[in-house]
Amino acid sequence: MTTDARGVARVMMNRPAVFNAFNEAMIGELDAAFAALAEDASVRVIVLCGAGKSFSAGADIQWMKRASEATQAWNLEDARRFAGMLDRIARCPKPTVARVHGLALGGGVGLTLACDIAIASGRATFAVSEARLGILPSVIGPYVINAVGPRQARRLALTAGRIDAREALQLGLVQQVVGEGDGPGTEGADGAEATALDLAVDACVSDLLASGPQAQAEIKTLFAQLAAGPITEQVRELTAQTIARVRMGAEAKEGFAAFFDKRPAGWVPQGD
């Protein structure tokens, strides 16, 4: 985990020998990293990425084997830790970006969807793969449904088949794809495509740094309380109360002043 001068933190999953498959230790490390970064006032944006050829191949098979041989109580606590880690990422008050390359399978899809923004290499491959092991995508299920809708989520989970980055983009698993790729089954990215992916992530980060950090935290808090559907009286009141409060804050005053003065706002890093 590193943070640069702009306040951009980079959290790298570092188990390349197993394609960054996660176990109890990695779950704990990710949870602790995002908890610390959420409280660090110097951090503006968090990028989640994977070392080696892949983003994350999901659950470590040895971890799953231990789970199958453990008690129900052990399994429940273990699943709660995984669910808590994904929730920690999803509720982080800072903008989060997933840099996805190679494989994103099972829980790797969950990590992708827990982030606010996901940018993928054209060579990336995705699968909600749990059923192939005789289990189900339970903890990541709500994230998949929220991203692609119930019907497509059922298809992905029931077939457990791999899809390429372009289909992932069409479905809403990611918001941007960089490079053409070679379709499902390829892993990693060549140097040019990896560079293009980094440039796309950096461009997204620059856009994020141009917005007010408190405004972004308010967006994440408010949007987490809203759902697609009727705009009820309660929803209207929540949104009115929120904007009335935020408009009176110091960050809003600085933002308007910077606009009228035709200068960068105080939160924009110099050089961006």
Residue pairs with C-beta under 8 A, 6 or more apart in sequence:
1 9
1 10
1 11
1 12
1 33
1 37
2 9
2 10
3 9
3 10
3 37
3 40
3 42
3 43
4 10
5 269
6 44
6 205
6 209
6 269
6 272
7 42
7 43
7 44
7 45
7 209
7 269
8 43
8 44
8 45
8 46
8 47
8 205
8 209
9 37
9 40
9 43
9 45
9 46
9 47
9 94
10 46
10 47
10 49
11 30
11 33
11 34
11 37
11 46
11 47
11 48
11 49
12 49
12 50
12 51
13 20
13 22
13 26
13 30
13 48
13 49
13 50
13 51
13 55
13 56
14 20
14 51
15 21
15 22
15 26
15 51
15 60
16 50
16 51
16 52
16 53
16 54
17 52
18 57
18 60
19 50
19 52
19 53
19 54
19 56
19 57
19 102
19 103
19 187
20 26
20 50
20 51
20 52
20 54
20 55
20 56
20 57
20 108
21 56
21 57
21 58
21 59
21 60
21 61
21 63
22 30
22 56
22 58
22 59
22 60
22 63
22 107
23 59
23 60
23 62
23 63
24 63
24 78
24 81
26 60
27 81
27 82
27 85
28 81
28 85
30 85
30 88
30 89
31 81
31 84
31 85
31 88
34 46
34 85
34 88
34 89
34 92
35 88
37 43
37 46
37 92
37 94
38 88
38 92
38 93
38 94
43 94
44 94
44 95
44 208
44 209
44 213
44 267
45 94
45 95
45 96
45 97
45 205
45 208
45 209
46 92
46 94
46 95
46 96
46 97
47 96
47 97
47 98
47 99
47 201
47 205
48 89
48 96
48 97
48 98
48 99
48 111
48 115
49 55
49 98
49 99
50 56
50 99
50 101
50 102
52 102
52 188
53 101
53 102
53 103
53 187
53 188
54 101
54 102
54 103
54 104
54 108
54 187
54 188
55 98
55 99
55 100
55 101
55 102
55 103
55 104
55 108
55 111
55 112
55 124
56 103
56 104
56 105
56 107
56 108
56 111
57 103
57 105
57 106
57 108
58 105
58 106
58 107
58 108
58 109
58 129
58 130
59 106
59 107
64 133
64 135
67 74
67 75
67 78
70 78
79 138
79 139
82 107
82 139
83 139
86 110
86 111
86 114
86 139
86 140
86 143
87 114
89 96
89 111
89 114
89 115
90 114
90 143
91 220
91 224
92 220
93 216
93 217
93 220
93 221
94 213
94 216
94 217
95 116
95 117
95 208
95 216
95 220
96 114
96 115
96 116
96 117
97 115
97 116
97 117
97 118
97 119
97 201
97 204
97 205
97 208
98 111
98 112
98 115
98 117
98 118
98 119
98 174
99 119
99 197
99 198
99 201
100 112
100 118
100 119
100 120
100 121
100 124
100 174
101 120
101 121
101 123
101 124
101 188
101 189
101 194
101 197
102 121
102 123
102 124
102 125
102 187
102 188
102 189
103 124
103 125
103 187
104 111
104 112
104 120
104 124
104 125
104 126
104 127
105 125
105 126
105 127
105 129
105 162
106 127
106 128
106 129
106 130
106 137
106 140
107 139
107 140
109 126
109 127
109 128
109 137
109 140
109 143
109 144
109 173
110 137
110 139
110 140
110 143
110 144
112 118
112 126
112 173
112 174
113 140
113 143
113 144
113 146
113 147
113 173
114 143
116 220
117 175
117 176
117 204
118 173
118 174
118 175
118 176
119 174
119 175
119 176
119 177
119 178
119 197
119 200
119 201
119 204
120 165
120 168
120 169
120 174
120 176
120 177
120 178
120 197
121 165
121 177
121 178
121 179
121 181
121 189
121 193
121 194
121 197
122 165
122 166
122 177
122 178
122 179
122 180
122 181
122 189
122 193
123 165
123 179
123 181
123 182
123 186
123 187
123 188
123 189
123 193
124 164
124 165
124 168
124 174
124 177
124 181
124 189
125 162
125 163
125 164
125 165
125 184
125 185
125 186
125 187
126 162
126 163
126 164
126 165
126 167
126 168
126 173
127 156
127 160
127 161
127 162
127 163
128 137
128 140
128 144
128 153
128 156
128 157
128 160
129 160
129 162
130 136
130 137
130 157
130 160
131 137
131 157
131 158
131 159
131 160
132 160
136 157
137 144
137 157
141 153
141 157
144 153
144 156
144 157
145 153
147 153
147 171
147 172
147 173
148 156
148 171
148 172
148 173
149 172
152 171
156 163
156 171
162 184
162 185
163 171
163 184
164 181
164 183
164 184
165 174
165 177
165 181
166 177
166 181
168 174
168 177
169 175
169 176
169 177
176 200
176 204
178 193
178 196
178 197
178 199
178 200
179 189
179 192
179 193
179 196
179 197
181 193
189 197
206 272
208 216
209 267
209 268
209 269
209 272
210 265
210 268
210 272
212 251
212 252
212 254
212 255
212 265
212 267
213 251
213 267
214 246
214 249
214 251
215 246
215 251
215 252
215 255
218 242
218 246
222 238
222 239
222 242
225 238
226 235
226 238
246 252
251 267
254 265
254 266
254 267
255 265
258 264
258 265
258 266
264 272
